[in-house]
Amino acid sequence: MPVPAPAPRGTSTLKQATRDQIIARNKRPSRRATPSPTPAPSTATSDYLDYGLYFSGSGVIETDSNPGNNVAGKPPVTINIPGTTPQNTAIQGCADQTFSLSGVYYQFQIYFDQPTAGNGDGTWICTSYYNGNSNPTYFNVQRATASPVFGYTRSN
């Protein structure tokens, strides 16, 4: 006696991607990953000047109403560093920028500003202040997109 054929199981729920779907997926712009939790260097040196790390955090940035910003004619100077720049390279670039300013600035903050989802890569924001400040309580301006955030001041 022959063995009966198995009963039909119905239709499969898996769907094969079409050629057009695969091509469209490969053409989507890639997004930069959030910076890794690489520790920031404790010191960033530019020429002869050492800047020591005194703040590390996220979600807050330094207020412009800090002791480093109290000299008339020496306003804070802000530059943007491409978000694709590695963290410690961006920190060194910010230290070099701070040192190169007229009269030599003694303090800076740098943070990675991650845009809301789908709006491209983030940017490193570097703000230099003329006088030094080592009081982390001035990092009190809420900014949810800022992570990581670092503060450096002259240490020699």
Secondary structure, 3 states (H helix, E strand, C coil): CCCCCCCCCCCCCCCCCCHHHHHHHHHCCCCCCCCCCCCCCCEEEECCEEEEEEEEECCEEECCCCCCCCCCCCCCEEEEEECCCCHHHHHHHHHHHHHHCCCCCCEEEEEEECCCCCCCCCEEEEEEECCCCCCHHHEEEECCCEEEEEEEEECC
